[in-house]
Amino acid sequence: MAGGGSTRFGEDKARVIFDAQPMLSRSCDLVAAVTGAVRVVAPPGRYEDLGWPIVADRWPGEGPLGGILTALYTTLEEDPRCQWNLIVSCDMPFLTKEFLEFLTGIAQGSAARGVVPESAKGREPLCACWRTDSADELRAAFAEGMRRVNDALQHLHAEVLDEAHWKRFDSAGRLFWNMNTAAEYLAAQQIMEAERS
């Protein structure tokens, strides 16, 4: 997911360099290592130069729920046999392959419509697995005017992974940290550099 306006950040956070790569490319590499295939939901013309397949957001300006719906409907059209979508925001610098493998493994064995981690800040729907055929259920909530992803999750049977599930992948509590401001970006860079020294 790379459709946001980065208004609080001050520049396009999908393009900022983190760990020697644009954040979007870094996120795509991570997801590709787990799923084998990646699509970027974003406005057309914004990221084609980075080399990843772009799917135009069908509900531009309507927030991340529109982006999730775009992803699910695109999967239904391109590969209806695909049961799950791993949907990740492009601004999470401390996600790990190990955690995403764990998350997708839980989803593969789940009867739920979504598998979503829960941190101290609440549910983390932009690092979650969404069952592909839940698109119509979510679209109904969207059509009623719902735009908050966590509100829409209430319309689905979701399996929630609390700290007991994911803490072993992230003892520092940064797994779901996203960079909404330039200060958070700077802090993430400093943490990465400190961990390497």
N, CA, C and O of each residue as an XYZ file, in Angstrom:
788
protein
N       0.849     -1.170      0.000
C       0.000      0.000      0.000
C       0.893      1.232      0.000
O       1.713      1.431      0.896
N       0.711      2.056     -1.035
C       1.520      3.271     -1.148
C       0.680      4.403     -1.722
O       1.135      5.147     -2.591
N      -0.530      4.524     -1.237
C      -1.425      5.511     -1.830
C      -1.585      6.789     -1.047
O      -2.277      7.708     -1.487
N      -0.949      6.862      0.117
C      -1.149      8.025      0.964
C      -0.488      9.280      0.431
O       0.367      9.224     -0.453
N      -0.895     10.406      0.978
C      -0.378     11.685      0.520
C       0.874     12.151      1.240
O       1.470     13.155      0.850
N       1.295     11.428      2.306
C       2.483     11.792      3.090
C       2.422     13.239      3.586
O       3.454     13.904      3.678
N       1.227     13.726      3.905
C       1.079     15.143      4.264
C       1.835     15.490      5.547
O       2.425     16.567      5.631
N       1.832     14.613      6.541
C       2.553     14.899      7.782
C       4.059     14.709      7.621
O       4.844     15.268      8.387
N       4.453     13.933      6.642
C       5.864     13.619      6.455
C       6.618     14.764      5.785
O       7.777     15.022      6.109
N       5.960     15.448      4.851
C       6.589     16.561      4.170
C       7.194     16.220      2.821
O       7.525     17.117      2.045
N       7.342     14.942      2.532
C       7.776     14.449      1.224
C       7.220     13.041      1.074
O       6.640     12.495      2.013
N       7.393     12.456     -0.094
C       6.827     11.132     -0.347
C       7.604     10.079      0.434
O       8.730      9.740      0.069
N       7.010      9.560      1.506
C       7.750      8.626      2.358
C       8.017      7.295      1.686
O       8.912      6.566      2.114
N       7.273      6.954      0.651
C       7.569      5.715     -0.077
C       8.908      5.798     -0.797
O       9.510      4.773     -1.117
N       9.370      7.012     -1.051
C      10.628      7.200     -1.787
C      11.829      7.506     -0.900
O      12.960      7.504     -1.387
N      11.615      7.770      0.389
C      12.767      8.082      1.234
C      13.663      6.849      1.353
O      13.191      5.712      1.335
N      14.948      7.102      1.474
C      15.917      6.002      1.518
C      16.050      5.507      2.949
O      16.292      6.276      3.879
N      15.885      4.209      3.094
C      16.073      3.555      4.388
C      16.828      2.264      4.148
O      16.412      1.432      3.342
N      17.929      2.098      4.842
C      18.745      0.901      4.649
C      19.154      0.756      3.177
O      19.133     -0.336      2.609
N      19.527      1.897      2.582
C      20.078      1.986      1.217
C      19.065      1.729      0.103
O      19.455      1.492     -1.041
N      17.781      1.772      0.418
C      16.734      1.557     -0.587
C      15.584      2.514     -0.352
O      15.363      2.945      0.780
N      14.830      2.863     -1.421
C      13.557      3.546     -1.174
C      12.661      2.651     -0.305
O      12.647      1.433     -0.483
N      11.930      3.237      0.615
C      11.078      2.442      1.508
C      10.143      1.521      0.740
O       9.933      0.379      1.148
N       9.578      1.999     -0.367
C       8.662      1.154     -1.133
C       9.380     -0.074     -1.667
O       8.853     -1.183     -1.572
N      10.554      0.098     -2.220
C      11.314     -1.040     -2.747
C      11.687     -2.007     -1.640
O      11.620     -3.223     -1.817
N      12.079     -1.463     -0.501
C      12.432     -2.316      0.638
C      11.228     -3.155      1.081
O      11.355     -4.352      1.340
N      10.073     -2.519      1.164
C       8.855     -3.238      1.559
C       8.486     -4.297      0.528
O       8.100     -5.411      0.885
N       8.605     -3.948     -0.747
C       8.271     -4.908     -1.809
C       9.211     -6.106     -1.796
O       8.772     -7.242     -1.977
N      10.498     -5.862     -1.583
C      11.465     -6.961     -1.490
C      11.086     -7.902     -0.352
O      11.147     -9.123     -0.494
N      10.698     -7.322      0.768
C      10.337     -8.107      1.943
C       9.107     -8.972      1.656
O       9.104    -10.168      1.946
N       8.073     -8.367      1.091
C       6.844     -9.112      0.789
C       7.110    -10.175     -0.278
O       6.614    -11.297     -0.172
N       7.882     -9.830     -1.294
C       8.189    -10.794     -2.361
C       8.935    -12.007     -1.816
O       8.737    -13.124     -2.296
N       9.789    -11.796     -0.820
C      10.534    -12.907     -0.229
C       9.610    -13.891      0.489
O       9.957    -15.058      0.676
N       8.431    -13.411      0.888
C       7.480    -14.247      1.626
C       6.416    -14.825      0.699
O       6.068    -16.001      0.806
N       5.905    -14.008     -0.203
C       4.753    -14.427     -1.012
C       5.102    -14.803     -2.450
O       4.352    -15.525     -3.106
N       6.230    -14.316     -2.933
C       6.625    -14.595     -4.314
C       6.042    -13.641     -5.335
O       6.505    -13.610     -6.476
N       5.051    -12.869     -4.964
C       4.424    -11.927     -5.899
C       4.027    -10.669     -5.141
O       3.613    -10.729     -3.984
N       4.162     -9.530     -5.812
C       3.845     -8.243     -5.196
C       3.087     -7.380     -6.186
O       3.392     -7.368     -7.379
N       2.099     -6.660     -5.681
C       1.436     -5.593     -6.428
C       1.404     -4.376     -5.509
O       1.145     -4.503     -4.313
N       1.667     -3.204     -6.067
C       1.641     -1.976     -5.287
C       0.361     -1.224     -5.615
O       0.136     -0.852     -6.766
N      -0.474     -0.999     -4.614
C      -1.665     -0.184     -4.801
C      -1.257      1.263     -4.591
O      -0.842      1.656     -3.500
N      -1.382      2.055     -5.660
C      -0.891      3.436     -5.623
C      -1.522      4.224     -6.765
O      -2.073      3.637     -7.696
N      -1.443      5.540     -6.697
C      -1.914      6.342     -7.831
C      -1.072      6.050     -9.077
O       0.144      5.893     -8.964
N      -1.681      5.976    -10.246
C      -0.923      5.712    -11.471
C       0.127      6.789    -11.716
O      -0.087      7.966    -11.429
N       1.261      6.360    -12.252
C       2.308      7.286    -12.625
C       3.243      7.693    -11.507
O       4.185      8.449    -11.741
N       3.006      7.210    -10.291
C       3.815      7.695     -9.165
C       5.078      6.857     -8.923
O       6.120      7.407     -8.567
N       4.996      5.534     -9.111
C       6.120      4.685     -8.711
C       6.580      3.705     -9.790
O       7.379      2.813     -9.505
N       6.102      3.851    -10.993
C       6.473      2.896    -12.040
C       7.984      2.799    -12.216
O       8.498      1.738    -12.571
N       8.705      3.903    -11.971
C      10.161      3.898    -12.158
C      10.881      2.985    -11.181
O      12.046      2.651    -11.398
N      10.208      2.569    -10.097
C      10.855      1.685     -9.121
C      10.796      0.219     -9.534
O      11.429     -0.634     -8.912
N      10.028     -0.072    -10.590
C      10.082     -1.408    -11.171
C       9.110     -2.437    -10.619
O       9.212     -3.613    -10.969
N       8.186     -2.044     -9.782
C       7.206     -2.989     -9.234
C       5.869     -2.818     -9.949
O       5.534     -1.710    -10.368
N       5.099     -3.897    -10.097
C       3.791     -3.760    -10.753
C       2.855     -2.877     -9.932
O       2.678     -3.083     -8.731
N       2.266     -1.902    -10.595
C       1.374     -0.948     -9.921
C      -0.076     -1.265    -10.256
O      -0.417     -1.513    -11.413
N      -0.916     -1.255     -9.243
C      -2.355     -1.388     -9.409
C      -2.969     -0.050     -9.014
O      -2.799      0.406     -7.883
N      -3.674      0.570     -9.936
C      -4.264      1.876     -9.651
C      -5.358      1.748     -8.598
O      -6.267      0.929     -8.728
N      -5.260      2.563     -7.558
C      -6.273      2.590     -6.511
C      -7.626      2.934     -7.146
O      -7.768      3.972     -7.791
N      -8.603      2.065     -6.961
C      -9.921      2.281     -7.569
C     -10.743      3.316     -6.814
O     -11.740      3.822     -7.327
N     -10.323      3.624     -5.602
C     -11.023      4.630     -4.800
C     -10.010      5.655     -4.292
O      -9.814      5.774     -3.082
N      -9.367      6.392     -5.189
C      -8.325      7.331     -4.758
C      -8.876      8.401     -3.825
O      -9.980      8.912     -4.015
N      -8.092      8.719     -2.833
C      -8.492      9.743     -1.877
C      -9.436      9.254     -0.800
O      -9.866     10.039      0.045
N      -9.770      7.964     -0.813
C     -10.732      7.420      0.155
C     -10.059      6.642      1.276
O     -10.726      5.952      2.047
N      -8.740      6.752      1.365
C      -8.033      6.115      2.471
C      -7.654      4.673      2.216
O      -7.912      4.133      1.141
N      -7.034      4.046      3.221
C      -6.494      2.698      3.041
C      -7.541      1.611      2.814
O      -7.230      0.587      2.206
N      -8.769      1.803      3.285
C      -9.787      0.777      3.031
C     -10.049      0.643      1.536
O     -10.231     -0.469      1.040
N     -10.072      1.760      0.811
C     -10.205      1.700     -0.640
C      -9.042      0.965     -1.283
O      -9.220      0.236     -2.259
N      -7.850      1.161     -0.731
C      -6.680      0.447     -1.241
C      -6.764     -1.049     -0.981
O      -6.401     -1.850     -1.842
N      -7.235     -1.428      0.189
C      -7.407     -2.855      0.500
C      -8.430     -3.474     -0.447
O      -8.202     -4.556     -0.989
N      -9.548     -2.795     -0.644
C     -10.550     -3.292     -1.592
C      -9.963     -3.437     -2.991
O     -10.223     -4.426     -3.675
N      -9.177     -2.457     -3.416
C      -8.529     -2.531     -4.727
C      -7.676     -3.785     -4.820
O      -7.729     -4.504     -5.818
N      -6.891     -4.049     -3.783
C      -6.029     -5.233     -3.781
C      -6.847     -6.515     -3.877
O      -6.523     -7.403     -4.666
N      -7.899     -6.614     -3.081
C      -8.701     -7.846     -3.064
C      -9.401     -8.065     -4.400
O      -9.399     -9.178     -4.926
N      -9.999     -7.015     -4.952
C     -10.686     -7.183     -6.238
C      -9.704     -7.481     -7.365
O     -10.028     -8.242     -8.277
N      -8.521     -6.899     -7.316
C      -7.511     -7.202     -8.333
C      -7.115     -8.666     -8.267
O      -6.976     -9.316     -9.303
N      -6.934     -9.187     -7.075
C      -6.591    -10.598     -6.918
C      -7.725    -11.488     -7.415
O      -7.476    -12.486     -8.091
N      -8.963    -11.140     -7.088
C     -10.104    -11.929     -7.566
C     -10.125    -11.995     -9.092
O     -10.465    -13.027     -9.671
N      -9.763    -10.898     -9.732
C      -9.781    -10.858    -11.198
C      -8.584    -11.579    -11.813
O      -8.720    -12.267    -12.825
N      -7.416    -11.419    -11.200
C      -6.197    -11.979    -11.781
C      -5.971    -13.437    -11.414
O      -5.483    -14.214    -12.235
N      -6.321    -13.819    -10.187
C      -6.076    -15.186     -9.730
C      -7.116    -15.562     -8.684
O      -6.821    -15.558     -7.489
N      -8.328    -15.885     -9.120
C      -9.408    -16.171     -8.155
C      -9.132    -17.365     -7.246
O      -9.817    -17.546     -6.240
N      -8.135    -18.182     -7.592
C      -7.791    -19.311     -6.718
C      -6.978    -18.873     -5.509
O      -6.857    -19.620     -4.538
N      -6.417    -17.662     -5.562
C      -5.609    -17.150     -4.459
C      -6.532    -16.796     -3.300
O      -7.395    -15.928     -3.433
N      -6.354    -17.463     -2.171
C      -7.286    -17.309     -1.059
C      -6.979    -16.136     -0.142
O      -7.880    -15.611      0.512
N      -5.722    -15.718     -0.086
C      -5.320    -14.690      0.869
C      -4.494    -13.601      0.208
O      -3.790    -13.846     -0.772
N      -4.589    -12.387      0.758
C      -3.719    -11.270      0.396
C      -2.991    -10.814      1.659
O      -3.616    -10.538      2.683
N      -1.676    -10.740      1.573
C      -0.895    -10.097      2.620
C      -0.814     -8.620      2.247
O      -0.254     -8.269      1.208
N      -1.366     -7.769      3.082
C      -1.401     -6.335      2.780
C      -0.562     -5.601      3.817
O      -0.789     -5.701      5.023
N       0.422     -4.854      3.300
C       1.402     -4.194      4.151
C       1.555     -2.746      3.698
O       1.663     -2.468      2.504
N       1.563     -1.847      4.643
C       1.875     -0.450      4.351
C       3.364     -0.330      4.043
O       4.179     -1.078      4.583
N       3.711      0.613      3.175
C       5.110      0.728      2.742
C       5.980      1.517      3.713
O       7.150      1.758      3.415
N       5.451      1.928      4.861
C       6.221      2.804      5.749
C       6.555      2.160      7.093
O       6.635      2.845      8.112
N       6.751      0.829      7.091
C       7.053      0.104      8.326
C       8.494     -0.411      8.263
O       8.733     -1.491      7.723
N       9.447      0.337      8.801
C      10.846     -0.010      8.600
C      11.343     -1.225      9.366
O      12.403     -1.758      9.036
N      10.613     -1.680     10.377
C      11.123     -2.769     11.207
C      10.372     -4.087     11.033
O      10.537     -5.006     11.835
N       9.552     -4.182      9.993
C       8.949     -5.480      9.685
C      10.046     -6.472      9.310
O      11.088     -6.090      8.780
N       9.801     -7.737      9.590
C      10.788     -8.760      9.264
C      10.164     -9.869      8.432
O       8.961    -10.123      8.498
N      11.001    -10.511      7.660
C      10.563    -11.661      6.872
C      10.028    -12.754      7.790
O       9.018    -13.390      7.490
N      10.714    -12.966      8.909
C      10.311    -14.035      9.837
C       8.892    -13.813     10.355
O       8.101    -14.753     10.433
N       8.572    -12.565     10.709
C       7.224    -12.309     11.202
C       6.200    -12.479     10.084
O       5.147    -13.075     10.310
N       6.480    -11.975      8.894
C       5.521    -12.101      7.789
C       5.316    -13.552      7.401
O       4.211    -13.933      7.015
N       6.350    -14.366      7.492
C       6.180    -15.805      7.248
C       5.272    -16.424      8.306
O       4.420    -17.254      7.991
N       5.455    -16.021      9.550
C       4.595    -16.495     10.636
C       3.148    -16.071     10.391
O       2.231    -16.883     10.515
N       2.946    -14.805     10.046
C       1.604    -14.269      9.818
C       0.899    -14.998      8.678
O      -0.258    -15.394      8.816
N       1.584    -15.177      7.566
C       0.958    -15.860      6.422
C       0.721    -17.339      6.733
O      -0.242    -17.931      6.248
N       1.596    -17.930      7.538
C       1.385    -19.324      7.938
C       0.129    -19.483      8.779
O      -0.628    -20.436      8.594
N      -0.099    -18.547      9.709
C      -1.325    -18.569     10.515
C      -2.543    -18.443      9.599
O      -3.525    -19.168      9.757
N      -2.471    -17.518      8.641
C      -3.603    -17.300      7.734
C      -3.931    -18.560      6.947
O      -5.100    -18.903      6.776
N      -2.908    -19.245      6.472
C      -3.148    -20.446      5.651
C      -3.951    -21.508      6.402
O      -4.677    -22.291      5.790
N      -3.820    -21.532      7.720
C      -4.558    -22.524      8.495
C      -5.787    -21.968      9.201
O      -6.405    -22.666     10.006
N      -6.149    -20.725      8.913
C      -7.228    -20.070      9.644
C      -8.554    -20.163      8.894
O      -8.597    -20.149      7.664
N      -9.621    -20.256      9.661
C     -10.963    -20.202      9.083
C     -11.511    -18.780      9.087
O     -12.637    -18.549      8.648
N     -10.728    -17.831      9.575
C     -11.177    -16.440      9.684
C     -11.180    -15.765      8.318
O     -10.673    -16.304      7.335
N     -11.763    -14.575      8.287
C     -11.805    -13.768      7.062
C     -10.627    -12.799      7.014
O     -10.305    -12.249      5.960
N      -9.997    -12.600      8.147
C      -8.811    -11.772      8.221
C      -7.976    -12.217      9.398
O      -8.505    -12.696     10.401
N      -6.665    -12.057      9.277
C      -5.758    -12.348     10.388
C      -4.959    -11.079     10.617
O      -4.197    -10.644      9.754
N      -5.143    -10.492     11.793
C      -4.582     -9.165     12.048
C      -3.870     -9.131     13.397
O      -4.433     -9.556     14.406
N      -2.638     -8.628     13.423
C      -1.957     -8.481     14.707
C      -2.554     -7.329     15.507
O      -3.166     -6.413     14.957
N      -2.359     -7.401     16.812
C      -2.793     -6.329     17.687
C      -1.629     -5.909     18.563
O      -1.036     -6.734     19.258
N      -1.298     -4.616     18.529
C      -0.216     -4.066     19.340
C      -0.815     -3.208     20.448
O      -2.032     -3.154     20.624
N       0.054     -2.545     21.183
C      -0.423     -1.643     22.235
C      -1.260     -0.503     21.662
O      -2.070      0.089     22.375
N      -1.073     -0.193     20.389
C      -1.840      0.879     19.740
C      -3.162      0.389     19.158
O      -3.945      1.192     18.650
N      -3.419     -0.903     19.225
C      -4.647     -1.462     18.660
C      -4.339     -2.407     17.511
O      -3.193     -2.808     17.308
N      -5.359     -2.751     16.779
C      -5.170     -3.671     15.648
C      -4.346     -3.006     14.549
O      -4.399     -1.791     14.359
N      -3.592     -3.819     13.840
C      -2.667     -3.343     12.811
C      -3.111     -3.875     11.440
O      -2.491     -4.792     10.902
N      -4.183     -3.299     10.877
C      -4.752     -3.870      9.648
C      -3.917     -3.621      8.399
O      -4.192     -4.197      7.346
N      -2.886     -2.754      8.506
C      -2.010     -2.536      7.358
C      -0.735     -3.356      7.462
O       0.284     -3.043      6.846
N      -0.822     -4.409      8.254
C       0.170     -5.482      8.271
C      -0.617     -6.735      8.629
O      -0.472     -7.289      9.719
N      -1.445     -7.166      7.700
C      -2.412     -8.221      8.002
C      -2.686     -9.063      6.759
O      -2.355     -8.678      5.638
N      -3.291    -10.205      6.988
C      -3.747    -11.057      5.884
C      -5.262    -10.934      5.772
O      -5.995    -11.034      6.756
N      -5.697    -10.715      4.546
C      -7.122    -10.532      4.258
C      -7.561    -11.629      3.284
O      -6.940    -11.835      2.240
N      -8.632    -12.320      3.641
C      -9.128    -13.361      2.739
C      -9.680    -12.686      1.480
O     -10.473    -11.748      1.556
N      -9.243    -13.182      0.332
C      -9.555    -12.530     -0.938
C     -11.052    -12.366     -1.143
O     -11.508    -11.311     -1.585
N     -11.819    -13.401     -0.826
C     -13.255    -13.330     -1.103
C     -14.039    -12.563     -0.039
O     -15.269    -12.611     -0.011
N     -13.329    -11.862      0.828
C     -14.029    -10.973      1.767
C     -14.285     -9.598      1.150
O     -14.838     -8.714      1.803
N     -13.882     -9.423     -0.106
C     -13.995     -8.117     -0.761
C     -15.419     -7.572     -0.728
O     -15.617     -6.394     -0.428
N     -16.407     -8.399     -1.028
C     -17.788     -7.894     -1.084
C     -18.296     -7.475      0.296
O     -19.037     -6.498      0.414
N     -17.903     -8.206      1.334
C     -18.299     -7.834      2.695
C     -17.722     -6.461      3.062
O     -18.413     -5.614      3.628
N     -16.455     -6.263      2.731
C     -15.820     -4.977      3.013
C     -16.409     -3.864      2.158
O     -16.559     -2.727      2.604
N     -16.738     -4.215      0.925
C     -17.310     -3.209      0.017
C     -18.657     -2.733      0.538
O     -18.997     -1.559      0.385
N     -19.426     -3.621      1.148
C     -20.718     -3.222      1.712
C     -20.509     -2.190      2.817
O     -21.241     -1.204      2.891
N     -19.508     -2.415      3.680
C     -19.212     -1.445      4.737
C     -18.728     -0.132      4.130
O     -19.087      0.948      4.600
N     -17.924     -0.233      3.102
C     -17.401      0.951      2.413
C     -18.540      1.750      1.793
O     -18.552      2.979      1.861
N     -19.497      1.049      1.188
C     -20.636      1.705      0.543
C     -21.517      2.435      1.559
O     -22.192      3.406      1.218
N     -21.504      1.958      2.812
C     -22.265      2.612      3.878
C     -21.549      3.843      4.419
O     -22.056      4.512      5.320
N     -20.371      4.143      3.873
C     -19.630      5.325      4.303
C     -18.487      5.043      5.251
O     -17.800      5.968      5.686
N     -18.272      3.779      5.581
C     -17.198      3.433      6.499
C     -15.855      3.612      5.804
O     -15.675      3.162      4.672
N     -14.903      4.273      6.480
C     -13.573      4.481      5.904
C     -12.455      4.010      6.820
O     -11.351      3.741      6.346
N     -12.709      3.902      8.107
C     -11.672      3.392      9.016
C     -11.573      1.878      8.860
O     -12.562      1.155      8.972
N     -10.355      1.425      8.600
C     -10.155      0.002      8.338
C     -10.545     -0.840      9.542
O     -11.152     -1.899      9.380
N     -10.211     -0.391     10.745
C     -10.557     -1.178     11.922
C     -12.063     -1.252     12.144
O     -12.552     -2.237     12.697
N     -12.805     -0.234     11.724
C     -14.266     -0.321     11.785
C     -14.780     -1.378     10.813
O     -15.669     -2.163     11.144
N     -14.211     -1.388      9.612
C     -14.628     -2.379      8.616
C     -14.296     -3.793      9.073
O     -15.019     -4.737      8.755
N     -13.210     -3.941      9.815
C     -12.842     -5.266     10.334
C     -13.937     -5.847     11.224
O     -14.059     -7.065     11.351
N     -14.739     -4.965     11.845
C     -15.820     -5.446     12.704
C     -16.874     -6.223     11.900
O     -17.655     -6.987     12.467
N     -16.890     -6.020     10.573
C     -17.846     -6.724      9.716
C     -17.364     -8.111      9.328
O     -18.098     -8.876      8.703
N     -16.130     -8.437      9.698
C     -15.556     -9.734      9.338
C     -15.228    -10.522     10.598
O     -15.010     -9.955     11.669
N     -15.198    -11.835     10.444
C     -14.655    -12.667     11.514
C     -13.131    -12.623     11.367
O     -12.569    -13.224     10.451
N     -12.478    -11.909     12.270
C     -11.022    -11.759     12.196
C     -10.356    -12.528     13.327
O     -10.831    -12.531     14.463
N      -9.257    -13.173     12.995
C      -8.411    -13.795     14.003
C      -7.378    -12.759     14.420
O      -6.618    -12.262     13.589
N      -7.352    -12.439     15.687
C      -6.474    -11.385     16.193
C      -5.268    -12.023     16.874
O      -5.411    -12.889     17.738
N      -4.080    -11.580     16.471
C      -2.839    -12.086     17.048
C      -2.310    -11.066     18.047
O      -1.822    -10.004     17.661
N      -2.407    -11.392     19.317
C      -1.949    -10.447     20.330
C      -0.438    -10.564     20.535
O       0.249    -11.317     19.845
N       0.047     -9.801     21.495
C       1.487     -9.723     21.728
C       2.115    -11.092     21.978
O       3.264    -11.321     21.599
N       1.387    -11.990     22.605
C       1.926    -13.327     22.880
C       2.318    -14.052     21.587
O       3.212    -14.899     21.590
N       1.639    -13.710     20.474
C       1.946    -14.343     19.190
C       3.178    -13.740     18.531
O       3.989    -14.465     17.955
N       3.327    -12.420     18.610
C       4.359    -11.773     17.799
C       5.547    -11.224     18.565
O       6.522    -10.799     17.945
N       5.503    -11.217     19.888
C       6.573    -10.580     20.663
C       7.936    -11.232     20.411
O       8.962    -10.553     20.462
N       7.955    -12.525     20.143
C       9.248    -13.184     19.925
C       9.947    -12.690     18.659
O      11.149    -12.889     18.487
N       9.181    -12.044     17.775
C       9.779    -11.473     16.571
C      10.228    -10.025     16.793
O      10.863     -9.426     15.925
N       9.895     -9.472     17.959
C      10.108     -8.039     18.159
C      10.113     -7.695     19.644
O       9.135     -7.151     20.157
N      11.186     -8.000     20.325
C      11.227     -7.741     21.762
C      11.268     -6.244     22.079
O      10.953     -5.842     23.199
N      11.654     -5.417     21.102
C      11.746     -3.974     21.333
C      10.428     -3.239     21.090
O      10.328     -2.047     21.382
N       9.413     -3.931     20.559
C       8.114     -3.299     20.340
C       8.049     -2.364     19.143
O       7.268     -1.412     19.136
N       8.878     -2.636     18.118
C       8.905     -1.740     16.950
C       8.349     -2.376     15.678
O       8.343     -1.734     14.627
N       7.893     -3.595     15.747
C       7.523     -4.339     14.540
C       6.530     -3.572     13.666
O       6.667     -3.555     12.443
N       5.542     -2.942     14.281
C       4.472     -2.277     13.522
C       4.633     -0.755     13.470
O       3.721     -0.042     13.053
N       5.773     -0.278     13.888
C       6.025      1.155     13.887
C       6.014      1.665     12.454
O       6.700      1.116     11.592
N       5.242      2.705     12.198
C       5.271      3.302     10.861
C       5.757      4.738     10.955
O       5.645      5.387     11.995
N       6.299      5.218      9.841
C       6.916      6.535      9.806
C       5.937      7.540      9.202
O       5.801      7.635      7.982
N       5.267      8.277     10.061
C       4.314      9.274      9.586
C       4.904     10.667      9.497
O       4.347     11.536      8.826
N       6.032     10.892     10.170
C       6.651     12.215     10.178
C       8.136     12.085      9.880
O       8.716     11.004      9.980
N       8.732     13.198      9.515
C      10.176     13.215      9.264
C      10.940     12.868     10.534
O      11.994     12.236     10.459
N      10.437     13.267     11.699
C      11.098     12.947     12.966
C      11.102     11.441     13.219
O      12.088     10.893     13.710
N      10.002     10.777     12.883
C       9.948      9.313     13.049
C      10.904      8.616     12.075
O      11.507      7.597     12.413
N      11.036      9.164     10.882
C      11.990      8.633      9.909
C      13.416      8.756     10.443
O      14.190      7.801     10.371
N      13.763      9.918     10.976
C      15.088     10.139     11.537
C      15.336      9.181     12.705
O      16.418      8.605     12.821
N      14.334      9.014     13.567
C      14.476      8.100     14.700
C      14.693      6.668     14.223
O      15.508      5.944     14.795
N      13.975      6.253     13.182
C      14.134      4.895     12.646
C      15.541      4.704     12.093
O      16.152      3.656     12.301
N      16.058      5.707     11.392
C      17.424      5.622     10.873
C      18.435      5.484     12.006
O      19.372      4.691     11.917
N      18.241      6.260     13.074
C      19.163      6.212     14.201
C      19.125      4.850     14.892
O      20.162      4.329     15.303
N      17.933      4.280     15.020
C      17.808      2.948     15.621
C      18.525      1.916     14.764
O      19.260      1.078     15.285
N      18.316      1.972     13.449
C      18.959      1.021     12.555
C      20.483      1.123     12.649
O      21.182      0.113     12.721
N      20.980      2.349     12.648
C      22.434      2.552     12.734
C      22.983      2.052     14.069
O      24.052      1.443     14.117
N      22.247      2.313     15.154
C      22.701      1.862     16.480
C      22.737      0.347     16.569
O      23.636     -0.220     17.191
N      21.762     -0.313     15.949
C      21.730     -1.775     16.004
C      22.854     -2.411     15.200
O      23.239     -3.552     15.455
N      23.375     -1.677     14.239
C      24.446     -2.198     13.393
C      25.834     -1.935     13.976
O      26.810     -2.566     13.569
N      25.922     -1.009     14.925
C      27.245     -0.647     15.440
C      27.601     -1.457     16.676
O      28.681     -1.280     17.240
